[in-house]
Amino acid sequence: MIRVAMYVRYSSEHQKESSITDQFRNCEQRAAREGWTITARYARSGHGGNAKLRRLIDRDPAYPNSFQFSILQITPKTISRDELLKREARLIEKLGCRAHGLN
């Protein structure tokens, strides 16, 4: 059985709080299709400081509707915060996320 946690957020004053509800619904539908068990749900508003992404959303508030998400790694619950951050940094570097600015 694959267990997943959902993390959703909205990033612009052009989006509404309902964006979080919509994202949860989309994630729940995907989890149901894949047979995954949802173990946690997290939500946050804010943009995380990603200026390029903010500009794209400001130009086109519907832009986030085209987002696609991939699960890059599943980690054990026992992993330390430091190890998790190291793994995340390696993935960001390997995938060139900083160069594209949309991670």
Residue, then its C-alpha position, 0 to 999 in steps of 0.5 A: m500500500i502506498r501512503v501519501a501526504m497532500y500539501v497544497r497552497y495558493s500563491s497570489e492575491h488573484q487566487k481564492e481560498s477555494s483554490i486550496t479546496d480545489q487542489f485537495r479535491n484533485c489530489e484526492q481524485r488522483a489518490a483514489r485512481e491510483g489506490w493510494t492511502i492519504t495519511a495527511r493533509y497540509a495547506r498553506s497560502g503564500h508564494g514562497g518567494n518565487a518571483k517568476l512564478r508570481r509574475l506568471i500567475d499575476r499575468d494569468p490567474a488561471y495559470p496554476n490550473s495547468f500545473q502537473f505534479s509528480i511524486l519524486q520520492i517517498t521517504p520513510k516516516t523515520i527520516s530526520r529533518d536534516e536528511l530530508l532537506k539534504r535529499e530535497a537539495r539533491l533533487i533540486e540540483k539534479l533536476g535543475c529546478r533553480a535554473h528554471g525557477l518554478n520548483 
